[in-house]
């Protein structure tokens, strides 16, 4: 069994920074401490002047997703390889069944596609319709397949949108199973109406996209999902929070003691809505994603939410469509496939614009890029930690290493980079997954199929008595223990 020792670096976890060595044996961290002994034959890696951190966890990706009449260009091998180049060692992707498709059938398809992954992966499963088979499949997925989170799209009317009836059924079932509910919060009815109104006014290009999805549309849906979760007593995770309206709903719920978690995309923290007014249609179309990019005041609020702990995780919603695919929407912004790149760039963007500006400490960076996701989705301390017994998912982070982000040099399978030309300071010098080095000396050395599926057990129950139910003499619903630290 191979072994290696990382020496001379500063170990950074979500809780502390300390000068320590890290000894890895096989796929596992064996020891952390000063001046560790080097076993015979072990490789020594010099991390002097660098940080040693848990590998990143991106809790929101879409590899080879069938969507809007095409399939995302990034597959599980290329996507997890690009992630490793950026310091991310695990993704949580989404199984999205078609309406009337069995959840288990869709899940098996995604598991098959993911077998080529270079690094570890897990799945959320979307609930896009409801009948007794969905109720049954949710139970099988939790019990037998390590799924502990279910996704609900409140947008995309006429396709995968979950209306209130589906939300109520699915949230209630998730509560019984100890699973976490996640939502894409946009009012699908309003989006469909606004899309038609904007198009009928003669606005057909990418600039119509943000006009049809204003912040109020997201804020209404976030608040509605939060209130439904409150009544049913189930924890909720709001994906890709992009605006003040949704953030305020999350903050209000958390102040009142409700178990609500918020995710923000690295893209939404640094890119504003001016990109949709680019005179080059192809460039503007590459920024079409949902929710769309917002004006600067929303970015400022999202940074404050991340600093304050109202938003606990950062993700990418990585969903790549190349220029010919985006051109499916020439003449009609409603037909532009939604999605951008990001899985390779998230950590360096957050370090450069977060840690180097003083918005985040290195430990807070580790929390929002890795540890919080591991805790919320119940894979901590196997993932998201540097401690004996944890998987050796590690990144040696050079705080002075410079990289210019560009489609010409990135490893993502897309012909555009939304950060094109951005120079970042702070990048991975080395990335390893379960003890296997995947990025070193600016070279990818990933292995097709090395990644493993990571099962995530359900959360343990506890009883929370709600005021309304108590006043009626009704026992409080069963909720689930989820981490509260940010």
C-alpha positions in Angstrom: 0.0 0.0 0.0 1.5 3.3 -1.1 2.1 6.1 1.4 3.1 9.7 1.3 3.7 12.6 3.7 2.9 16.2 3.0 5.5 18.3 5.0 6.0 21.9 5.7 2.5 23.3 5.0 -0.2 25.0 6.9 -3.1 22.7 7.4 -6.4 24.7 7.1 -9.7 23.2 8.2 -13.1 24.9 8.7 -12.1 25.3 12.4 -8.4 26.2 12.5 -5.1 26.8 10.9 -2.0 25.0 12.2 1.5 24.1 11.1 1.3 20.3 10.6 2.3 17.4 8.4 -0.2 15.0 6.8 0.5 11.3 6.4 -1.5 9.4 3.8 -1.6 5.6 3.6 -3.5 4.2 0.7 -6.7 6.1 0.3 -6.9 7.5 3.9 -5.3 10.1 6.1 -3.4 8.2 8.8 -2.0 11.0 10.9 -1.9 14.8 11.2 0.7 16.6 13.3 4.1 18.3 13.5 7.2 16.5 12.3 5.5 13.2 11.4 7.7 10.2 10.7 8.2 9.3 7.1 7.7 5.5 6.5 10.3 3.7 4.4 9.6 4.1 0.7 7.0 6.9 1.2 7.0 9.9 -1.0 7.6 13.3 0.6 5.8 16.3 -0.8 7.1 19.7 0.2 4.2 22.1 0.9 6.4 24.9 2.3 4.7 28.3 1.9 1.4 26.6 0.9 -1.9 25.6 2.6 -3.1 22.0 2.9 -6.9 21.9 2.7 -9.7 19.5 2.3 -10.5 19.0 -1.4 -13.5 21.0 -2.6 -17.0 19.6 -2.7 -19.3 21.1 -5.4 -22.8 20.2 -4.3 -24.5 21.3 -7.6 -23.4 20.1 -11.0 -25.0 18.7 -14.1 -22.8 16.4 -16.1 -24.1 15.2 -19.5 -27.6 16.4 -18.6 -30.3 16.0 -21.3 -32.0 19.4 -21.3 -33.9 21.7 -23.6 -33.5 19.5 -26.6 -29.8 18.8 -26.3 -27.3 17.2 -23.9 -24.7 19.1 -21.8 -21.3 18.8 -23.4 -19.4 17.9 -20.2 -19.4 14.2 -19.3 -18.6 12.7 -15.9 -14.9 12.0 -16.8 -14.1 15.3 -18.3 -16.1 17.2 -15.7 -14.5 15.5 -12.7 -11.1 15.9 -14.2 -11.6 19.6 -14.7 -12.9 19.8 -11.1 -9.6 18.2 -10.0 -7.6 20.8 -11.9 -9.4 23.4 -9.8 -9.0 21.7 -6.4 -12.5 20.0 -6.3 -12.4 16.3 -5.4 -16.1 15.5 -5.1 -19.3 16.5 -6.9 -23.0 16.0 -6.1 -24.8 15.8 -9.4 -28.6 15.6 -10.2 -30.7 12.8 -11.4 -33.6 14.5 -13.2 -36.4 12.1 -14.3 -38.7 13.0 -17.1 -42.4 13.4 -16.1 -43.9 10.0 -15.6 -40.5 8.3 -15.5 -39.7 6.1 -12.5 -37.2 7.7 -10.2 -35.3 4.5 -10.0 -35.0 4.1 -13.7 -33.5 7.6 -14.1 -31.2 7.0 -11.2 -29.8 3.8 -12.8 -29.2 5.7 -16.0 -27.2 8.5 -14.2 -25.2 5.9 -12.2 -24.2 4.2 -15.4 -23.0 7.5 -16.9 -21.1 8.4 -13.8 -19.0 5.2 -13.8 -16.4 7.0 -15.9 -15.8 9.6 -13.2 -12.3 10.5 -12.2 -13.2 11.5 -8.7 -15.9 10.8 -6.2 -19.5 11.6 -6.8 -23.0 11.4 -5.3 -26.5 12.3 -6.4 -29.5 14.3 -5.5 -32.7 13.0 -7.2 -35.3 15.4 -8.6 -39.0 14.8 -8.0 -40.7 16.1 -11.2 -44.1 14.4 -10.8 -46.1 12.4 -8.2 -47.9 9.2 -7.8 -47.5 6.2 -5.5 -44.5 4.9 -7.4 -42.6 8.1 -6.6 -43.4 7.7 -2.9 -42.1 4.1 -3.1 -39.0 5.0 -5.1 -38.0 7.7 -2.7 -37.9 5.1 0.1 -35.8 2.7 -2.0 -33.4 5.4 -2.9 -32.8 6.4 0.7 -32.7 2.9 2.1 -30.7 1.1 -0.6 -28.8 3.7 -2.6 -27.5 6.3 -0.2 -29.6 9.2 -1.5 -30.6 11.7 1.2 -31.7 14.7 -0.8 -34.4 15.4 -3.3 -34.6 18.3 -5.7 -37.6 20.3 -6.7 -37.7 22.6 -9.7 -40.3 25.3 -9.1 -39.5 26.6 -12.6 -39.7 25.2 -16.2 -43.5 25.0 -16.6 -44.6 22.3 -19.0 -41.5 20.3 -18.4 -40.1 19.4 -15.0 -41.8 22.0 -12.8 -43.0 20.8 -9.4 -46.3 22.6 -8.4 -47.4 23.0 -4.8 -49.2 19.7 -4.7 -46.0 17.9 -5.7 -44.0 19.9 -3.1 -46.4 19.0 -0.3 -46.3 15.3 -1.2 -42.6 15.1 -1.7 -41.6 17.3 1.4 -43.8 15.1 3.6 -42.3 11.9 2.3 -38.8 13.3 2.7 -39.6 14.1 6.3 -40.5 10.5 6.9 -37.3 9.3 5.4 -34.9 11.7 7.0 -34.0 13.3 3.7 -33.3 16.9 2.9 -35.5 18.8 0.4 -33.8 21.1 -2.1 -35.5 23.7 -4.4 -34.7 25.6 -7.5 -36.7 28.7 -6.4 -38.3 30.5 -9.3 -42.1 30.9 -9.9 -42.7 28.9 -13.0 -46.0 30.4 -13.8 -44.7 34.0 -13.6 -41.6 33.1 -15.7 -43.8 31.6 -18.4 -46.0 34.6 -18.5 -43.1 37.1 -18.5 -41.2 35.2 -21.2 -44.2 35.5 -23.5 -44.7 39.2 -22.7 -41.0 40.0 -23.2 -40.9 38.1 -26.5 -44.1 39.7 -27.7 -42.6 43.1 -27.0 -40.0 42.3 -29.7 -37.1 41.4 -27.3 -35.8 38.2 -28.7 -32.1 38.1 -27.8 -30.3 37.1 -24.6 -31.1 40.4 -23.0 -34.7 39.1 -22.7 -33.6 36.3 -20.3 -33.1 38.4 -17.1 -36.2 40.5 -17.9 -38.3 37.4 -17.8 -36.8 36.2 -14.5 -36.6 39.3 -12.2 -35.5 38.9 -8.5 -39.2 39.0 -7.3 -39.9 35.8 -9.2 -37.1 34.0 -7.3 -38.0 35.7 -4.0 -41.6 34.6 -4.1 -40.7 31.0 -4.8 -38.0 30.8 -2.2 -40.4 32.2 0.4 -43.2 29.8 -0.6 -41.0 26.8 -0.4 -39.6 27.9 3.0 -43.1 28.4 4.3 -44.3 25.0 3.0 -41.2 23.4 4.7 -42.0 25.3 7.9 -45.6 24.0 8.0 -44.5 20.4 7.3 -41.5 20.5 9.6 -38.9 19.5 7.0 -35.4 21.0 6.5 -34.9 22.9 3.3 -31.8 23.7 1.1 -32.3 26.6 -1.4 -29.9 26.1 -4.4 -28.2 28.9 -6.4 -29.5 31.9 -4.3 -28.9 34.9 -6.6 -30.8 37.9 -5.2 -31.6 39.9 -2.2 -35.3 38.8 -2.3 -34.4 35.1 -1.8 -31.6 35.8 0.6 -34.0 37.8 2.9 -36.4 34.9 3.0 -33.6 32.6 4.1 -32.4 35.0 6.7 -35.8 35.5 8.1 -36.4 31.8 8.4 -33.1 31.1 10.1 -33.7 34.0 12.6 -36.9 32.3 13.5 -35.2 29.0 14.1 -36.2 27.2 10.9 -33.7 24.8 9.5 -33.0 26.4 6.1 -29.7 26.3 4.2 -28.7 28.6 1.4 -26.3 27.9 -1.5 -24.7 30.6 -3.7 -22.9 30.1 -7.0 -19.4 31.5 -7.4 -20.6 33.0 -10.7 -23.4 35.1 -9.0 -20.8 36.6 -6.7 -18.6 38.2 -9.4 -20.6 38.5 -12.7 -23.4 41.0 -13.1 -26.3 41.4 -15.6 -24.4 43.7 -18.0 -23.2 40.5 -19.7 -26.6 40.2 -21.4 -26.2 43.5 -23.2 -23.0 42.4 -25.0 -23.5 43.2 -28.7 -22.0 39.8 -29.6 -25.0 37.4 -29.4 -22.8 34.3 -28.9 -21.0 35.8 -25.9 -24.2 37.1 -24.3 -26.0 33.7 -24.9 -23.2 31.9 -23.0 -24.3 33.7 -19.8 -27.9 32.5 -20.1 -28.6 30.4 -16.9 -31.3 30.4 -14.4 -31.6 32.3 -12.1 -29.8 34.9 -14.3 -27.0 37.2 -13.3 -28.1 40.2 -11.2 -27.1 43.8 -10.7 -24.3 44.7 -8.4 -26.3 45.4 -5.3 -27.4 41.7 -5.3 -23.7 40.6 -5.5 -22.9 42.7 -2.5 -25.7 41.2 -0.5 -24.7 37.7 -1.4 -21.2 38.3 -0.2 -22.6 39.6 3.1 -24.8 36.6 3.3 -21.8 34.3 2.8 -19.8 36.2 5.4 -22.6 36.1 7.9 -23.4 32.4 7.5 -26.8 32.9 6.1 -25.5 31.2 3.0 -23.5 28.1 3.9 -22.2 26.6 0.6 -20.8 27.6 -2.7 -21.5 25.7 -5.9 -21.4 26.1 -9.7 -24.5 24.6 -11.3 -21.9 23.5 -13.8 -23.9 22.7 -17.0 -22.0 23.3 -20.2 -23.4 24.0 -23.7 -21.1 24.9 -26.5 -21.8 27.7 -29.0 -23.7 25.7 -31.6 -25.9 24.4 -28.8 -26.6 27.9 -27.5 -27.5 28.9 -31.1 -30.6 26.8 -30.8 -32.0 30.0 -29.3 -31.1 32.3 -32.2 -34.2 34.6 -32.5 -35.8 33.3 -29.3 -34.0 33.6 -25.9 -36.5 31.1 -24.5 -34.8 28.3 -26.5 -31.2 29.1 -25.4 -30.1 26.1 -23.3 -29.5 27.3 -19.8 -26.1 26.7 -18.2 -22.5 27.9 -17.8 -19.1 26.4 -16.9 -17.6 26.8 -13.4 -16.5 23.5 -11.8 -12.8 24.1 -12.5 -12.9 27.8 -11.6 -15.0 28.0 -8.4 -12.3 27.7 -5.8 -9.8 30.1 -7.4 -12.5 32.7 -8.0 -13.6 32.5 -4.4 -10.1 32.6 -3.1 -9.1 35.6 -5.2 -12.3 37.6 -4.6 -13.0 36.3 -1.1 -9.9 35.5 0.8 -7.5 38.0 -0.9 -10.0 40.8 -0.4 -10.5 40.0 3.3 -14.1 39.0 2.9 -13.3 35.4 4.0 -10.6 33.9 6.2 -8.9 30.7 4.9 -10.9 28.6 7.4 -14.2 30.2 6.1 -13.1 29.5 2.6 -12.7 25.8 3.5 -16.1 25.8 5.2 -18.0 27.3 2.2 -16.1 25.2 -0.5 -16.0 21.9 1.3 -16.8 21.2 4.9 -20.3 22.8 5.1 -21.5 20.7 2.1 -20.0 17.6 3.7 -21.9 18.3 6.9 -25.2 19.3 5.3 -25.2 16.3 3.0 -24.0 13.9 5.7 -20.6 12.7 4.4 -18.5 14.5 7.1 -15.9 13.6 8.4 -15.2 11.1 5.7 -15.2 14.1 3.3 -14.5 17.8 4.0 -12.0 17.1 6.8 -8.3 16.6 7.5 -8.2 14.1 10.3 -7.2 10.5 10.8 -9.6 8.2 9.1 -10.9 10.7 6.6 -10.5 10.1 2.9 -7.3 11.6 1.6 -9.1 14.2 -0.6 -6.6 17.0 -0.3 -5.5 20.1 -2.1 -2.1 21.9 -1.7 -3.1 25.5 -2.3 -0.4 28.0 -3.4 -1.7 31.4 -2.3 0.7 33.1 -4.8 0.1 31.0 -7.9 -1.4 33.1 -10.7 -3.7 31.8 -13.4 -5.7 33.6 -16.2 -9.0 31.9 -16.7 -9.7 31.2 -20.4 -11.4 28.7 -22.7 -8.1 28.3 -24.5 -6.4 26.8 -21.4 -9.2 25.3 -19.2 -10.0 21.6 -19.0 -13.8 22.0 -19.1 -15.4 20.6 -22.2 -16.9 23.9 -23.6 -15.7 26.4 -26.1 -16.3 29.4 -23.8 -15.4 30.5 -20.3 -17.7 33.0 -18.5 -14.6 34.3 -16.6 -12.6 34.8 -19.8 -9.5 36.9 -19.1 -9.9 37.0 -15.3 -6.6 36.7 -13.6 -6.7 35.0 -10.2 -4.0 34.7 -7.5 -4.3 31.6 -5.4 -4.6 28.2 -7.1 -4.1 24.5 -6.5 -0.5 23.3 -6.8 -1.6 19.6 -6.2 -4.9 17.9 -5.9 -5.5 14.3 -4.7 -8.6 12.2 -4.4 -8.5 9.3 -2.0 -4.7 9.4 -2.0 -4.3 9.4 -5.7 -2.6 12.6 -7.2 -4.8 14.0 -10.0 -3.3 17.4 -10.6 0.4 18.3 -10.2 2.8 20.6 -12.0 -0.1 22.0 -14.0 -0.8 18.6 -15.5 -3.9 16.5 -15.2 -3.2 12.8 -14.3 -6.7 11.6 -13.8 -7.8 8.0 -14.3 -11.1 7.2 -16.0 -13.3 5.3 -13.6 -11.3 6.0 -10.4 -14.1 7.9 -8.8 -16.5 6.1 -6.6 -20.2 6.7 -5.7 -20.5 8.1 -2.2 -23.6 6.9 -0.4 -25.1 9.5 2.0 -27.1 8.1 4.9 -30.4 9.7 6.1 -30.3 12.1 9.1 -31.3 11.0 12.6 -34.7 12.1 13.7 -35.6 14.5 16.5 -38.9 15.9 17.6 -39.7 19.6 17.2 -42.9 20.9 18.6 -44.4 23.7 16.5 -46.5 26.4 18.1 -49.5 25.9 15.9 -49.5 22.2 16.3 -49.0 22.5 20.0 -52.0 24.9 20.3 -54.1 22.3 18.6 -52.8 19.5 20.7 -51.2 17.8 17.7 -47.7 16.2 18.2 -44.9 18.0 16.4 -43.7 16.6 13.1 -40.5 14.6 12.9 -37.6 16.7 11.7 -34.0 15.6 11.1 -30.8 16.6 12.7 -28.8 18.7 10.3 -25.7 20.7 11.1 -26.3 24.3 12.1 -22.7 25.7 12.2 -21.7 27.7 9.2 
